[in-house]
Amino acid sequence: MLSATAWPASAVRIAKGEAVTFAHPTKQLSRAFCAGCGETLFGTNRLDMRVVPNALVARASGGVLPGNLSPTMHLFYRHRIIDVSDALTKYLEGWDGPELSQ
Ligand SMILES: [Zn+2]
């Protein structure tokens, strides 16, 4: 499971250091890592959104995820290993696709 937020590419920038980016060989996806330590910085999805791990944001915010970044949906729910019991919308794939039917 990955808890993350997705942002327009223009809203995410690297403030310090450099990134190394690897493109997926067949899908329209890439992932950027810190060139200094290898930390995952963000992925870029097929919609050109930058997907930033919440754990990274929390570490940069004193160890706590800011409240305005609370989860709003589940993505790729078709691939789940466990069922999640909450009121959030569960998209079977991306947010532009079908939802889990109740
Ligand atoms: Zn680093």
Residues whose N, C-alpha, C, O or C-beta is under 5 A from the ligand:
A	BS01	ZN	C34 G36 C37 G38 E39
